[in-house]
Each structure stands twice: as C-alpha cells, then as structure tokens.
Amino acid sequence: MTLTSSTPKTEAPGPVPGEAAWTEPVRVEVIVGSVREGRFGPVVADWFSRRASARADLEVRTLDLAANPPDFADRIGAADAVVVVTPEYNHSFPGR
C-alpha cells in the first residue's frame, strides 16, 4: 500500500558542494511491525508516512506485516532506507 498525502511537496535541498546531485527520490519503506488485533502501529506509520511524503526527495511506501506481503524481501532489498514501527511493551521494545 502506498500512502499519499494532501500536504504539498517541499523542494529538496540542493546538492552539497563538490558532490553530484541526487536525481531520484530516496526510497523509504515503513514497516508496521505488529500484527495484533487493536494495534496502534498503523496510526504511527501513517503519521510518519504523511510527513515524510511531503518531501519531494522521498518516495515512501508502507509494508504492513499483518498483510503478509509476498514481496517483502524484494521491497526491502530495493529500499534506500527502512523505518520500523515496533510495538511498545512495558516502556521498551517487545521481547519477540
């Protein structure tokens, strides 16, 4: 599922002096790491994705593990960056 945002795109920052300009958007995969019923992860992933999608230099897609995406390895392999939204347990990360 690709999330889109109604927030207007912002201009990407210019290239660093002495470096070539990056012409393609950075591919970001946002992984929703909880599969439990009643989970809050999709809300957090949507919040992050909407804000990140406002940048013209980012292409943001969401991988929800509850949907059992068959192309998980391919999408992660093709991503330039990965954001993992994990559930919280007792003010820390989950044990499993």
Sequence and secondary structure as in RCSB ss.txt:
>XXXX:A:sequence
MTLTSSTPKTEAPGPVPGEAAWTEPVRVEVIVGSVREGRFGPVVADWFSRRASARADLEVRTLDLAANPPDFADR
IGAADAVVVVTPEYNHSFPGR
>XXXX:A:secstr
     SS  B      TTS    S EEEEEEE   STT SHHHHHHHHHHHHHTBTTEEEEEEEGGG  TTHHHH
HHH SEEEEE   BTTB    
